[in-house]
Amino acid sequence: MASAGSTPINPALHAQRYFKLPFTSKSESTKNPTSLTFNQSNDNAIWYAHFNGQYISRQMEIHPNRPPSLLLAGKDDLQMCELPLELTGLTQKKGAEITEKEFDNLWLHYGGQLKQWKP
């Protein structure tokens, strides 16, 4: 029970979750050049995301023929996923969730810096 004057914290609002999905950039096809189409059978590019609660903290896009894209919330917001986790459908995609270690190893490998992610 929470003490008087304090609000209980829902752990789901601050959970650190990590995801990996193959995708096709429609800019490489014909339709909307700013949208992504997630496709479990396409292994050309991979999108990685670290959600801090409902919102994205870090995002990576790995393409076979161009440098990786590492994005940080608060710095690269206009280029990142804007949807809260519950609206992305990621939690229902079988095999999409990965471990923190897998994400962080790739983040470091591609030149990202680690820090303590706070809720």
N, C-alpha and C positions, 0 to 999 in steps of 0.2 A: 504494500500500500504506500502511495506517495505521501510525503509529509505535506502539511498545510502550506499552500502557497507555491508548491512545485507541481509541475505537470509530468506525468509518467511519459517516458520516451518509448516509442514504438521501435524496436530493433530493426524492423524491416525498412524503416525510413533511412537507416544509416548503414545497411548491409553493403559490403563491398562485393560486387558481382562482376564477372568477366565473361565475354562472349567472343566467338569466332564464327564468321560466316563467309562462304564464297559469294562473290557478287559480280554483276555485270554493270559497268558504267554505261548508262544510255548515251553519254556524250560520244561513246565509241560506236553507238548504233545511230538511230535516226530521230528518236522522240525528244523528250525533255532533257537538255544537256546537264541539268543540275540534279537529276534524281538517280537513285541507285535501285537496282532490281536484285533482290537476294535470290540466289538460285543454288540449291544444294548440289546440283550436278556440274556446275561450272567451276573449274579449278584455275581459271586464269588470274583472278585477283582475290585477295582475302581481306575482309574488314574485321578489325578487332575493336572491342569497346570495353572500357572499365566504367561501371556505374557506381557512384557513391550514393546509395539510397536510390531514389527515383531518377536522378539526373547524371548525365555522362560527365566523367572527369577527364578521361583520356581516350583518344581514338587513334587507331593506326589503319592505314590502307597500304597493303603490300601488293605491288604489281610486278609482273615478271620483267618488264622492259623499261622501267623507270625507277627513280629513287623512291624509297618509302616515304610516306607522309605520316608524321607524328604530330598530333594536335592536342592542345591542353585547354581545358575550360578556363575561362577568364582571360585567355590570350587569343584563342582561335575560334571563339564561339560562333562566328558567322559561317564557318566552314564545317561545323560539327552537327551531329544528330541533335535535333531540337526536341524530340519527343521524350516524355517520361518513360521509364522502363516498362511500366504496365501497358502502355499503348503501342510499344514496338512489336509485341508478339514474340520477342526473343525467348522469354521464359517457357513458351510452349514448343519451341523448335527443338526436336530431339537432337542431341549431340552438339548443340550450339554453345552451351555453357562450358567454360574451361576453368582451370585453376588459376589462382593468383600467381603462382610460380611460373606457369607457362606464359602468361601474359607478360610478367615482369622480365623474364628471360629474353623474350623477343624485344621488348621495349628497350632494354639495355643493349642488346645486340645491334639494334638499328640506331643507337646513339641517344636514346632518351635518358633522362636523369630520374632517379628514384627520390621520393620524399614521403613523408608521413601523410597519408590521406585522411583528413579529418571530416567528420560529419558536418 
